C-alpha cells in the first residue's frame, strides 16, 4: 500500500505554508497572462496537495482565485468554508459518493477555507487555480480577524488556526514526520 511518505518522495512534495505538502504541476506559460487588480497572473496553475497523519490540517486561508479540488487517493478530507456573507458550509472530498463524498469541490475566490484529514494516513488531491495561484493572492488567517467576522464559528476558527511556527497548535513541539 502506498503511504504518505511514498507520495512525498515520488512526487517531490515540499511543506506548504498552510499545512500539508505540495508541488506545482502546471502553469499556463504558453498563454498570455491575465491582468488582475493584483497584477499579471497565469490563466491556470495546478498543484498536487497532500495532507498526512502528521500534518493533517490545511489552516484557515483565503485565495483571490477560484479553486477546483480533485480527490485522487487515500482518505477523505473535510473542508470548512466561511463565505463573505457570513454563510458556512462543510464538504467532504473523497472516493465514496454513496457516503456523500465529492470527487471535485469548487471553492470560489474570497471564501475562507480550512481542511483536515478526516481519518487515516493521508489524502492526495490536486488543485486547479484560475487565475493562476500567486502567494500575493493568498491570505493566512489570523484567529482574531476571523473571530470578529464569524464569532459563531469560534470553536472551528481556533481548531484550524495556523499554529505558531515554533510550536504546534497546543503550544507543544510539532509531531515528527518521516524524513525530518
N, CA and C atoms as an extended XYZ file, in Angstrom:
540
Properties=species:S:1:pos:R:3:atomname:S:1:resname:S:1:resid:I:1 pbc="F F F"
N         0.849       -1.178        0.000 N   UNK     1
C         0.000        0.000        0.000 CA  UNK     1
C         0.897        1.244        0.000 C   UNK     1
N         0.559        2.205       -0.832 N   UNK     2
C         1.326        3.447       -0.887 CA  UNK     2
C         0.985        4.321        0.320 C   UNK     2
N         2.008        4.936        0.900 N   UNK     3
C         1.838        5.738        2.109 CA  UNK     3
C         2.076        7.214        1.810 C   UNK     3
N         1.809        8.041        2.798 N   UNK     4
C         2.075        9.478        2.672 CA  UNK     4
C         3.546        9.722        2.360 C   UNK     4
N         4.436        9.034        3.068 N   UNK     5
C         5.874        9.212        2.830 CA  UNK     5
C         6.242        8.824        1.404 C   UNK     5
N         5.588        7.781        0.853 N   UNK     6
C         5.835        7.390       -0.535 CA  UNK     6
C         5.450        8.517       -1.492 C   UNK     6
N         4.268        9.113       -1.282 N   UNK     7
C         3.825       10.210       -2.153 CA  UNK     7
C         4.783       11.390       -2.073 C   UNK     7
N         5.216       11.737       -0.877 N   UNK     8
C         6.136       12.869       -0.721 CA  UNK     8
C         7.400       12.626       -1.539 C   UNK     8
N         7.944       11.420       -1.443 N   UNK     9
C         9.166       11.095       -2.175 CA  UNK     9
C         8.918       11.010       -3.678 C   UNK     9
N         7.909       10.277       -4.085 N   UNK    10
C         7.664       10.032       -5.518 CA  UNK    10
C         7.260       11.295       -6.276 C   UNK    10
N         6.511       12.185       -5.604 N   UNK    11
C         6.056       13.403       -6.277 CA  UNK    11
C         6.946       14.606       -5.978 C   UNK    11
N         7.946       14.436       -5.130 N   UNK    12
C         8.835       15.545       -4.789 CA  UNK    12
C         8.115       16.668       -4.072 C   UNK    12
N         7.229       16.316       -3.135 N   UNK    13
C         6.422       17.317       -2.438 CA  UNK    13
C         7.239       18.038       -1.373 C   UNK    13
N         6.872       19.299       -1.147 N   UNK    14
C         7.504       20.136       -0.133 CA  UNK    14
C         6.443       20.612        0.843 C   UNK    14
N         6.875       21.018        2.051 N   UNK    15
C         5.928       21.540        3.027 CA  UNK    15
C         5.278       22.813        2.504 C   UNK    15
N         3.987       22.941        2.756 N   UNK    16
C         3.227       24.124        2.348 CA  UNK    16
C         2.999       25.009        3.565 C   UNK    16
N         3.018       26.302        3.368 N   UNK    17
C         2.847       27.260        4.462 CA  UNK    17
C         1.501       27.099        5.168 C   UNK    17
N         0.473       26.635        4.469 N   UNK    18
C        -0.849       26.481        5.090 CA  UNK    18
C        -1.012       25.134        5.780 C   UNK    18
N        -0.013       24.261        5.669 N   UNK    19
C        -0.079       22.906        6.214 CA  UNK    19
C        -0.050       21.904        5.078 C   UNK    19
N         0.330       20.680        5.360 N   UNK    20
C         0.415       19.655        4.332 CA  UNK    20
C         1.632       19.849        3.440 C   UNK    20
N         1.566       19.231        2.255 N   UNK    21
C         2.682       19.210        1.301 CA  UNK    21
C         2.143       19.491       -0.095 C   UNK    21
N         3.003       20.029       -0.968 N   UNK    22
C         2.544       20.372       -2.308 CA  UNK    22
C         3.697       20.353       -3.316 C   UNK    22
N         3.336       20.426       -4.564 N   UNK    23
C         4.269       20.667       -5.664 CA  UNK    23
C         3.450       21.191       -6.828 C   UNK    23
N         3.912       22.276       -7.435 N   UNK    24
C         3.241       22.792       -8.626 CA  UNK    24
C         3.455       21.811       -9.764 C   UNK    24
N         2.381       21.487      -10.460 N   UNK    25
C         2.450       20.523      -11.563 CA  UNK    25
C         2.221       21.174      -12.921 C   UNK    25
N         1.649       22.394      -12.913 N   UNK    26
C         1.362       23.048      -14.195 CA  UNK    26
C         1.184       24.534      -13.973 C   UNK    26
N         1.661       25.311      -14.944 N   UNK    27
C         1.283       26.718      -15.062 CA  UNK    27
C         1.227       27.024      -16.546 C   UNK    27
N         0.243       27.795      -16.941 N   UNK    28
C        -0.039       28.042      -18.353 CA  UNK    28
C         0.925       29.077      -18.938 C   UNK    28
N         2.196       28.680      -19.055 N   UNK    29
C         3.208       29.575      -19.628 CA  UNK    29
C         2.981       29.842      -21.113 C   UNK    29
N         2.260       28.969      -21.775 N   UNK    30
C         2.036       29.081      -23.223 CA  UNK    30
C         0.906       30.065      -23.569 C   UNK    30
N         0.249       30.629      -22.584 N   UNK    31
C        -0.842       31.591      -22.797 CA  UNK    31
C        -0.422       32.970      -22.319 C   UNK    31
N        -1.060       33.975      -22.876 N   UNK    32
C        -0.848       35.345      -22.390 CA  UNK    32
C        -1.371       35.431      -20.962 C   UNK    32
N        -0.667       36.135      -20.083 N   UNK    33
C        -1.161       36.255      -18.708 CA  UNK    33
C        -2.445       37.068      -18.640 C   UNK    33
N        -3.169       36.840      -17.552 N   UNK    34
C        -4.379       37.609      -17.247 CA  UNK    34
C        -3.958       38.790      -16.379 C   UNK    34
N        -4.494       39.955      -16.674 N   UNK    35
C        -4.232       41.122      -15.849 CA  UNK    35
C        -5.322       41.196      -14.787 C   UNK    35
N        -4.916       41.152      -13.521 N   UNK    36
C        -5.853       41.252      -12.408 CA  UNK    36
C        -5.550       42.529      -11.630 C   UNK    36
N        -6.395       42.855      -10.672 N   UNK    37
C        -6.157       44.024       -9.835 CA  UNK    37
C        -4.844       43.904       -9.065 C   UNK    37
N        -4.394       42.668       -8.829 N   UNK    38
C        -3.154       42.428       -8.090 CA  UNK    38
C        -1.944       42.241       -9.002 C   UNK    38
N        -2.149       42.316      -10.311 N   UNK    39
C        -1.043       42.137      -11.258 CA  UNK    39
C        -1.319       41.019      -12.235 C   UNK    39
N        -0.322       40.713      -13.054 N   UNK    40
C        -0.470       39.653      -14.054 CA  UNK    40
C        -0.415       38.284      -13.389 C   UNK    40
N        -1.278       37.384      -13.878 N   UNK    41
C        -1.329       36.014      -13.376 CA  UNK    41
C        -1.426       35.054      -14.556 C   UNK    41
N        -0.937       33.824      -14.364 N   UNK    42
C        -1.157       32.780      -15.355 CA  UNK    42
C        -2.668       32.546      -15.466 C   UNK    42
N        -3.123       32.081      -16.618 N   UNK    43
C        -4.546       31.773      -16.751 CA  UNK    43
C        -4.946       30.611      -15.848 C   UNK    43
N        -3.989       29.681      -15.614 N   UNK    44
C        -4.282       28.495      -14.815 CA  UNK    44
C        -2.986       27.959      -14.219 C   UNK    44
N        -3.057       27.512      -12.971 N   UNK    45
C        -1.974       26.743      -12.356 CA  UNK    45
C        -2.600       25.533      -11.683 C   UNK    45
N        -1.752       24.548      -11.384 N   UNK    46
C        -2.242       23.353      -10.707 CA  UNK    46
C        -1.146       22.823       -9.786 C   UNK    46
N        -1.583       22.205       -8.686 N   UNK    47
C        -0.651       21.562       -7.760 CA  UNK    47
C        -1.176       20.202       -7.344 C   UNK    47
N        -0.265       19.347       -6.864 N   UNK    48
C        -0.631       18.212       -6.041 CA  UNK    48
C        -0.582       18.735       -4.610 C   UNK    48
N        -1.477       18.262       -3.759 N   UNK    49
C        -1.519       18.675       -2.364 CA  UNK    49
C        -1.812       17.442       -1.524 C   UNK    49
N        -1.061       17.272       -0.436 N   UNK    50
C        -1.160       16.089        0.394 CA  UNK    50
C        -1.310       16.482        1.855 C   UNK    50
N        -2.331       15.938        2.507 N   UNK    51
C        -2.438       16.014        3.958 CA  UNK    51
C        -2.061       14.645        4.500 C   UNK    51
N        -1.415       14.634        5.669 N   UNK    52
C        -0.905       13.394        6.248 CA  UNK    52
C        -1.326       13.289        7.705 C   UNK    52
N        -1.131       12.126        8.283 N   UNK    53
C        -1.472       11.939        9.698 CA  UNK    53
C        -0.619       12.829       10.586 C   UNK    53
N         0.590       13.220       10.172 N   UNK    54
C         1.430       14.110       10.984 CA  UNK    54
C         1.299       15.573       10.568 C   UNK    54
N         0.671       15.845        9.459 N   UNK    55
C         0.344       17.207        9.030 CA  UNK    55
C        -1.070       17.173        8.451 C   UNK    55
N        -2.090       17.002        9.329 N   UNK    56
C        -3.445       16.705        8.864 CA  UNK    56
C        -4.324       17.913        8.554 C   UNK    56
N        -3.801       19.137        8.741 N   UNK    57
C        -4.652       20.317        8.614 CA  UNK    57
C        -4.111       21.292        7.582 C   UNK    57
N        -5.005       21.757        6.716 N   UNK    58
C        -4.771       22.930        5.884 CA  UNK    58
C        -5.419       24.091        6.629 C   UNK    58
N        -4.604       24.970        7.208 N   UNK    59
C        -5.096       26.017        8.107 CA  UNK    59
C        -5.906       27.077        7.358 C   UNK    59
N        -6.694       27.827        8.122 N   UNK    60
C        -7.561       28.858        7.543 CA  UNK    60
C        -6.771       29.775        6.617 C   UNK    60
N        -7.271       29.905        5.409 N   UNK    61
C        -6.681       30.822        4.429 CA  UNK    61
C        -7.733       31.144        3.383 C   UNK    61
N        -7.432       32.160        2.611 N   UNK    62
C        -8.334       32.562        1.528 CA  UNK    62
C        -7.483       32.913        0.317 C   UNK    62
N        -8.029       32.629       -0.848 N   UNK    63
C        -7.385       32.955       -2.116 CA  UNK    63
C        -8.284       33.895       -2.906 C   UNK    63
N        -7.683       34.733       -3.709 N   UNK    64
C        -8.480       35.596       -4.595 CA  UNK    64
C        -9.089       34.807       -5.745 C   UNK    64
N        -8.404       33.761       -6.176 N   UNK    65
C        -8.822       32.993       -7.346 CA  UNK    65
C        -9.778       31.869       -6.977 C   UNK    65
N       -10.515       31.396       -7.972 N   UNK    66
C       -11.360       30.218       -7.824 CA  UNK    66
C       -10.471       28.977       -7.856 C   UNK    66
N       -10.836       27.965       -7.054 N   UNK    67
C       -10.030       26.744       -6.988 CA  UNK    67
C       -10.931       25.522       -7.083 C   UNK    67
N       -10.530       24.586       -7.938 N   UNK    68
C       -11.163       23.274       -8.014 CA  UNK    68
C       -10.239       22.282       -7.322 C   UNK    68
N       -10.799       21.485       -6.408 N   UNK    69
C       -10.060       20.468       -5.658 CA  UNK    69
C       -10.512       19.104       -6.170 C   UNK    69
N        -9.565       18.225       -6.532 N   UNK    70
C        -9.852       16.900       -7.071 CA  UNK    70
C        -9.232       15.837       -6.167 C   UNK    70
N       -10.032       14.930       -5.638 N   UNK    71
C        -9.510       13.860       -4.785 CA  UNK    71
C        -8.954       12.744       -5.661 C   UNK    71
N        -7.721       12.309       -5.362 N   UNK    72
C        -7.077       11.244       -6.143 CA  UNK    72
C        -6.888        9.940       -5.386 C   UNK    72
N        -6.408       10.041       -4.148 N   UNK    73
C        -6.009        8.818       -3.454 CA  UNK    73
C        -6.068        9.027       -1.945 C   UNK    73
N        -6.358        7.955       -1.237 N   UNK    74
C        -6.276        7.994        0.213 CA  UNK    74
C        -7.616        8.271        0.862 C   UNK    74
N        -7.513        8.866        2.029 N   UNK    75
C        -8.659        9.053        2.904 CA  UNK    75
C        -9.384       10.368        2.605 C   UNK    75
N       -10.595       10.536        3.148 N   UNK    76
C       -11.347       11.767        2.897 CA  UNK    76
C       -10.758       12.988        3.605 C   UNK    76
N       -11.048       14.141        3.038 N   UNK    77
C       -10.687       15.438        3.607 CA  UNK    77
C       -11.982       16.203        3.841 C   UNK    77
N       -12.138       16.764        5.035 N   UNK    78
C       -13.282       17.614        5.328 CA  UNK    78
C       -12.872       19.070        5.174 C   UNK    78
N       -13.663       19.819        4.410 N   UNK    79
C       -13.435       21.252        4.197 CA  UNK    79
C       -14.457       22.048        4.983 C   UNK    79
N       -13.997       23.131        5.585 N   UNK    80
C       -14.854       24.100        6.268 CA  UNK    80
C       -14.731       25.399        5.484 C   UNK    80
N       -15.863       25.947        5.054 N   UNK    81
C       -15.879       27.135        4.204 CA  UNK    81
C       -16.668       28.254        4.882 C   UNK    81
N       -16.037       29.421        4.990 N   UNK    82
C       -16.682       30.620        5.539 CA  UNK    82
C       -16.820       31.631        4.408 C   UNK    82
N       -18.058       31.972        4.077 N   UNK    83
C       -18.349       32.843        2.938 CA  UNK    83
C       -18.405       34.309        3.366 C   UNK    83
N       -18.095       35.227        2.444 N   UNK    84
C       -18.102       36.658        2.784 CA  UNK    84
C       -19.419       37.152        3.364 C   UNK    84
N       -20.548       36.524        2.999 N   UNK    85
C       -21.855       36.954        3.513 CA  UNK    85
C       -22.168       36.364        4.888 C   UNK    85
N       -21.201       35.645        5.489 N   UNK    86
C       -21.407       35.041        6.800 CA  UNK    86
C       -21.818       33.580        6.750 C   UNK    86
N       -22.101       33.063        5.561 N   UNK    87
C       -22.510       31.669        5.433 CA  UNK    87
C       -21.391       30.703        5.763 C   UNK    87
N       -21.799       29.481        6.125 N   UNK    88
C       -20.852       28.416        6.466 CA  UNK    88
C       -21.306       27.134        5.795 C   UNK    88
N       -20.337       26.359        5.303 N   UNK    89
C       -20.639       25.086        4.660 CA  UNK    89
C       -19.488       24.121        4.894 C   UNK    89
N       -19.797       22.857        5.001 N   UNK    90
C       -18.762       21.823        5.012 CA  UNK    90
C       -18.953       20.954        3.780 C   UNK    90
N       -17.882       20.332        3.370 N   UNK    91
C       -17.917       19.381        2.270 CA  UNK    91
C       -16.821       18.354        2.530 C   UNK    91
N       -17.076       17.124        2.143 N   UNK    92
C       -16.078       16.068        2.297 CA  UNK    92
C       -15.644       15.621        0.913 C   UNK    92
N       -14.348       15.710        0.677 N   UNK    93
C       -13.741       15.295       -0.586 CA  UNK    93
C       -13.203       13.886       -0.388 C   UNK    93
N       -13.654       12.942       -1.196 N   UNK    94
C       -13.216       11.558       -1.031 CA  UNK    94
C       -13.733       10.671       -2.146 C   UNK    94
N       -13.558        9.383       -1.974 N   UNK    95
C       -13.856        8.393       -3.015 CA  UNK    95
C       -15.165        7.637       -2.806 C   UNK    95
N       -15.981        8.055       -1.838 N   UNK    96
C       -17.213        7.324       -1.521 CA  UNK    96
C       -18.450        8.196       -1.752 C   UNK    96
N       -18.912        8.310       -3.009 N   UNK    97
C       -20.086        9.151       -3.270 CA  UNK    97
C       -21.339        8.668       -2.549 C   UNK    97
N       -21.443        7.366       -2.251 N   UNK    98
C       -22.607        6.852       -1.510 CA  UNK    98
C       -22.647        7.387       -0.084 C   UNK    98
N       -21.503        7.876        0.395 N   UNK    99
C       -21.432        8.476        1.731 CA  UNK    99
C       -21.469       10.003        1.659 C   UNK    99
N       -21.817       10.537        0.480 N   UNK   100
C       -21.911       11.980        0.314 CA  UNK   100
C       -20.585       12.664        0.014 C   UNK   100
N       -19.532       11.882       -0.216 N   UNK   101
C       -18.231       12.472       -0.524 CA  UNK   101
C       -18.190       12.931       -1.976 C   UNK   101
N       -17.477       14.016       -2.193 N   UNK   102
C       -17.339       14.600       -3.524 CA  UNK   102
C       -15.986       14.243       -4.124 C   UNK   102
N       -15.942       14.016       -5.414 N   UNK   103
C       -14.664       13.837       -6.106 CA  UNK   103
C       -14.045       15.190       -6.445 C   UNK   103
N       -14.911       16.200       -6.645 N   UNK   104
C       -14.469       17.548       -7.007 CA  UNK   104
C       -15.205       18.550       -6.131 C   UNK   104
N       -14.463       19.538       -5.637 N   UNK   105
C       -15.041       20.612       -4.840 CA  UNK   105
C       -14.588       21.942       -5.420 C   UNK   105
N       -15.536       22.820       -5.737 N   UNK   106
C       -15.225       24.165       -6.225 CA  UNK   106
C       -15.325       25.144       -5.060 C   UNK   106
N       -14.258       25.941       -4.866 N   UNK   107
C       -14.254       26.967       -3.825 CA  UNK   107
C       -14.025       28.308       -4.519 C   UNK   107
N       -15.016       29.188       -4.488 N   UNK   108
C       -14.862       30.493       -5.141 CA  UNK   108
C       -13.798       31.349       -4.451 C   UNK   108
N       -13.174       32.216       -5.216 N   UNK   109
C       -12.238       33.164       -4.633 CA  UNK   109
C       -12.931       33.996       -3.572 C   UNK   109
N       -12.182       34.359       -2.518 N   UNK   110
C       -12.727       35.185       -1.454 CA  UNK   110
C       -13.342       34.417       -0.299 C   UNK   110
N       -13.428       33.085       -0.405 N   UNK   111
C       -14.001       32.249        0.641 CA  UNK   111
C       -12.866       31.761        1.545 C   UNK   111
N       -13.040       31.905        2.848 N   UNK   112
C       -12.078       31.353        3.815 CA  UNK   112
C       -12.277       29.862        3.880 C   UNK   112
N       -11.172       29.099        3.898 N   UNK   113
C       -11.312       27.647        3.997 CA  UNK   113
C       -10.238       27.072        4.907 C   UNK   113
N       -10.609       25.981        5.534 N   UNK   114
C        -9.701       25.131        6.298 CA  UNK   114
C       -10.074       23.705        5.939 C   UNK   114
N        -9.093       22.826        5.979 N   UNK   115
C        -9.341       21.435        5.632 CA  UNK   115
C        -8.594       20.544        6.610 C   UNK   115
N        -9.139       19.350        6.825 N   UNK   116
C        -8.425       18.394        7.669 CA  UNK   116
C        -8.651       16.980        7.174 C   UNK   116
N        -7.617       16.178        7.348 N   UNK   117
C        -7.695       14.761        7.046 CA  UNK   117
C        -8.721       14.165        7.994 C   UNK   117
N        -9.772       13.608        7.451 N   UNK   118
C       -10.869       13.112        8.267 CA  UNK   118
C       -10.444       11.905        9.099 C   UNK   118
N        -9.661       11.025        8.501 N   UNK   119
C        -9.179        9.820        9.167 CA  UNK   119
C        -8.054        9.239        8.332 C   UNK   119
N        -7.237        8.389        8.907 N   UNK   120
C        -6.259        7.630        8.144 CA  UNK   120
C        -4.897        8.268        7.993 C   UNK   120
N        -4.110        7.716        7.061 N   UNK   121
C        -2.712        8.084        6.846 CA  UNK   121
C        -2.529        9.327        5.991 C   UNK   121
N        -3.332        9.457        4.922 N   UNK   122
C        -3.104       10.576        4.000 CA  UNK   122
C        -4.271       10.743        3.027 C   UNK   122
N        -4.268       11.896        2.375 N   UNK   123
C        -5.165       12.170        1.253 CA  UNK   123
C        -4.382       12.967        0.234 C   UNK   123
N        -4.401       12.519       -1.009 N   UNK   124
C        -3.736       13.209       -2.108 CA  UNK   124
C        -4.799       13.819       -3.005 C   UNK   124
N        -4.684       15.118       -3.223 N   UNK   125
C        -5.595       15.816       -4.124 CA  UNK   125
C        -4.780       16.635       -5.110 C   UNK   125
N        -5.464       17.183       -6.089 N   UNK   126
C        -4.903       18.218       -6.952 CA  UNK   126
C        -5.801       19.429       -6.856 C   UNK   126
N        -5.217       20.591       -7.101 N   UNK   127
C        -5.973       21.836       -7.148 CA  UNK   127
C        -5.667       22.525       -8.465 C   UNK   127
N        -6.708       22.994       -9.137 N   UNK   128
C        -6.580       23.823      -10.337 CA  UNK   128
C        -7.054       25.221       -9.954 C   UNK   128
N        -6.223       26.234      -10.213 N   UNK   129
C        -6.473       27.594       -9.751 CA  UNK   129
C        -6.536       28.534      -10.948 C   UNK   129
N        -7.615       29.340      -11.012 N   UNK   130
C        -7.766       30.294      -12.102 CA  UNK   130
C        -8.397       31.582      -11.580 C   UNK   130
N        -7.802       32.753      -11.898 N   UNK   131
C        -6.471       32.922      -12.456 CA  UNK   131
C        -5.439       32.230      -11.578 C   UNK   131
N        -4.293       31.922      -12.176 N   UNK   132
C        -3.275       31.116      -11.538 CA  UNK   132
C        -2.840       31.606      -10.166 C   UNK   132
N        -2.431       30.654       -9.344 N   UNK   133
C        -2.031       30.938       -7.974 CA  UNK   133
C        -0.781       31.808       -7.925 C   UNK   133
N        -0.816       32.756       -7.000 N   UNK   134
C         0.338       33.573       -6.647 CA  UNK   134
C         0.241       33.800       -5.145 C   UNK   134
N         1.361       33.649       -4.424 N   UNK   135
C         1.310       33.827       -2.969 CA  UNK   135
C         0.767       35.197       -2.568 C   UNK   135
N         0.917       36.192       -3.431 N   UNK   136
C         0.381       37.518       -3.118 CA  UNK   136
C        -1.147       37.511       -3.046 C   UNK   136
N        -1.779       36.498       -3.609 N   UNK   137
C        -3.236       36.387       -3.629 CA  UNK   137
C        -3.793       35.502       -2.516 C   UNK   137
N        -2.925       34.990       -1.652 N   UNK   138
C        -3.351       34.109       -0.569 CA  UNK   138
C        -3.129       34.806        0.772 C   UNK   138
N        -4.113       34.687        1.644 N   UNK   139
C        -4.017       35.250        2.989 CA  UNK   139
C        -4.202       34.138        3.998 C   UNK   139
N        -3.198       33.925        4.858 N   UNK   140
C        -3.364       33.032        6.008 CA  UNK   140
C        -4.114       33.812        7.074 C   UNK   140
N        -5.138       33.222        7.627 N   UNK   141
C        -5.990       33.925        8.580 CA  UNK   141
C        -5.320       34.066        9.933 C   UNK   141
N        -5.594       35.157       10.574 N   UNK   142
C        -5.291       35.327       11.988 CA  UNK   142
C        -6.607       35.091       12.713 C   UNK   142
N        -6.536       34.354       13.796 N   UNK   143
C        -7.764       33.970       14.511 CA  UNK   143
C        -8.599       35.189       14.878 C   UNK   143
N        -7.974       36.262       15.358 N   UNK   144
C        -8.725       37.452       15.761 CA  UNK   144
C        -9.536       38.040       14.627 C   UNK   144
N        -8.951       38.072       13.437 N   UNK   145
C        -9.638       38.608       12.262 CA  UNK   145
C       -10.895       37.786       11.960 C   UNK   145
N       -10.746       36.453       11.934 N   UNK   146
C       -11.908       35.605       11.646 CA  UNK   146
C       -12.941       35.650       12.769 C   UNK   146
N       -12.481       35.716       14.014 N   UNK   147
C       -13.418       35.757       15.142 CA  UNK   147
C       -14.289       37.004       15.110 C   UNK   147
N       -13.743       38.136       14.660 N   UNK   148
C       -14.536       39.364       14.533 CA  UNK   148
C       -15.629       39.202       13.494 C   UNK   148
N       -15.344       38.498       12.419 N   UNK   149
C       -16.294       38.359       11.314 CA  UNK   149
C       -17.238       37.167       11.456 C   UNK   149
N       -16.770       36.114       12.148 N   UNK   150
C       -17.556       34.888       12.282 CA  UNK   150
C       -17.553       34.423       13.741 C   UNK   150
N       -18.055       35.215       14.673 N   UNK   151
C       -17.968       34.848       16.095 CA  UNK   151
C       -18.683       33.535       16.426 C   UNK   151
N       -19.709       33.192       15.691 N   UNK   152
C       -20.449       31.953       15.950 CA  UNK   152
C       -19.643       30.710       15.551 C   UNK   152
N       -18.519       30.885       14.890 N   UNK   153
C       -17.652       29.773       14.461 CA  UNK   153
C       -16.347       29.732       15.261 C   UNK   153
N       -16.364       30.281       16.464 N   UNK   154
C       -15.142       30.413       17.274 CA  UNK   154
C       -14.428       29.074       17.467 C   UNK   154
N       -15.170       28.019       17.761 N   UNK   155
C       -14.538       26.727       18.016 CA  UNK   155
C       -13.787       26.243       16.774 C   UNK   155
N       -14.421       26.340       15.613 N   UNK   156
C       -13.770       25.928       14.355 CA  UNK   156
C       -12.572       26.814       14.025 C   UNK   156
N       -12.710       28.091       14.241 N   UNK   157
C       -11.616       29.019       13.949 CA  UNK   157
C       -10.397       28.661       14.793 C   UNK   157
N       -10.607       28.419       16.073 N   UNK   158
C        -9.485       28.049       16.938 CA  UNK   158
C        -8.914       26.678       16.571 C   UNK   158
N        -9.777       25.736       16.237 N   UNK   159
C        -9.314       24.382       15.931 CA  UNK   159
C        -8.405       24.346       14.706 C   UNK   159
N        -8.693       25.169       13.691 N   UNK   160
C        -7.945       25.089       12.433 CA  UNK   160
C        -7.096       26.322       12.150 C   UNK   160
N        -6.813       27.103       13.189 N   UNK   161
C        -5.948       28.267       13.009 CA  UNK   161
C        -4.521       27.800       12.768 C   UNK   161
N        -3.746       28.617       12.091 N   UNK   162
C        -2.342       28.292       11.850 CA  UNK   162
C        -1.592       28.350       13.173 C   UNK   162
N        -0.773       27.334       13.446 N   UNK   163
C        -0.026       27.339       14.703 CA  UNK   163
C         1.127       28.332       14.652 C   UNK   163
N         1.589       28.680       15.831 N   UNK   164
C         2.824       29.437       15.952 CA  UNK   164
C         3.894       28.609       15.249 C   UNK   164
N         4.721       29.208       14.451 N   UNK   165
C         5.726       28.477       13.683 CA  UNK   165
C         6.700       27.693       14.557 C   UNK   165
N         6.933       28.123       15.795 N   UNK   166
C         7.889       27.439       16.657 CA  UNK   166
C         7.269       26.236       17.366 C   UNK   166
N         5.940       26.221       17.472 N   UNK   167
C         5.284       25.138       18.202 CA  UNK   167
C         4.046       24.690       17.453 C   UNK   167
N         3.469       23.610       17.920 N   UNK   168
C         2.226       23.113       17.343 CA  UNK   168
C         1.048       23.915       17.859 C   UNK   168
N        -0.186       23.551       17.451 N   UNK   169
C        -1.369       24.326       17.800 CA  UNK   169
C        -1.670       24.385       19.291 C   UNK   169
N        -1.132       23.470       20.078 N   UNK   170
C        -1.390       23.488       21.516 CA  UNK   170
C        -0.217       24.061       22.294 C   UNK   170
N         0.815       24.543       21.604 N   UNK   171
C         1.986       25.084       22.272 CA  UNK   171
C         3.073       24.050       22.483 C   UNK   171
N         2.815       22.805       22.087 N   UNK   172
C         3.831       21.767       22.209 CA  UNK   172
C         4.616       21.671       20.901 C   UNK   172
N         5.715       20.969       20.936 N   UNK   173
C         6.519       20.799       19.722 CA  UNK   173
C         5.707       20.050       18.679 C   UNK   173
N         5.837       20.411       17.389 N   UNK   174
C         5.101       19.708       16.353 CA  UNK   174
C         5.515       18.234       16.301 C   UNK   174
N         4.598       17.340       15.871 N   UNK   175
C         4.960       15.924       15.776 CA  UNK   175
C         6.034       15.726       14.722 C   UNK   175
N         6.855       14.698       14.928 N   UNK   176
C         7.891       14.406       13.945 CA  UNK   176
C         7.245       13.764       12.733 C   UNK   176
N         7.911       13.893       11.605 N   UNK   177
C         7.432       13.284       10.376 CA  UNK   177
C         8.566       12.480        9.760 C   UNK   177
N         8.247       11.471        8.962 N   UNK   178
C         9.297       10.692        8.325 CA  UNK   178
C        10.191       11.582        7.470 C   UNK   178
N        11.468       11.318        7.506 N   UNK   179
C        12.415       12.081        6.677 CA  UNK   179
C        12.809       13.401        7.252 C   UNK   179
N        12.324       13.730        8.456 N   UNK   180
C        12.644       15.028        9.048 CA  UNK   180
C        14.046       15.031        9.621 C   UNK   180
